[in-house]
Amino acid sequence: MITSIQSEIRNIDPALPIDDIRTGTKVIDQALWGTKMGVGLLGVFGFLALGLASIGLYGIMAYAANQRRREIGIRMALGAGQSSVLSLILRQGMTLVISGVGLGLILSVLLGRALSKFLYGVGPGDLPSLAGASLVLLFVAMVACYLPARRASHLDPLVALRES
């Protein structure tokens, strides 16, 4: 379509220079390039923060489960099943995560209201965004808590009591 427009312009005025021909989409893309790069970088940094948080939570949970090896060994020697040990460790980790997510939701809504004049197309309490981020964080945290809990639930009580 651009070639037919160029030929019509040349028919009207052959001396008119036609150097920079861009479509509306190309003009809009060029105008929004900086914003798109900023949003992309924020996304990358957000995923990096999520990864670091999950690694940190995994490390804390693994350390806590390792420190409690003797207690877990005694519980299992007294008849606690693998499922009860698994739920004990999971409950300990997820209590911390759920309280953190709740506090984060409250603070994000308050901060969103304070910064609402800078937001475009998103409300200060954008429910889909807050719910999506919270669910992703809860899922990642559940996996980070489950791995040490699973390892602790498969602990041999005799080995745990001898090592401590």
FENKA-V103798 format. One record per pair of residues at least 24 apart in sequence whose C-alpha atoms are under 6 Angstrom apart, sorted by the first residue. I is the first residue (numbers start at 0). J is the second residue. If there is no record, write none. Layout:
BEGIN
[[I/J] [I/J]]
END
This chain:
BEGIN
[[57/143] [61/147] [68/159] [69/159] [69/160] [69/163] [72/156] [72/159] [72/160] [75/156] [76/156] [81/152] [84/152] [85/148] [85/149] [85/152] [88/148] [89/144] [92/144]]
END
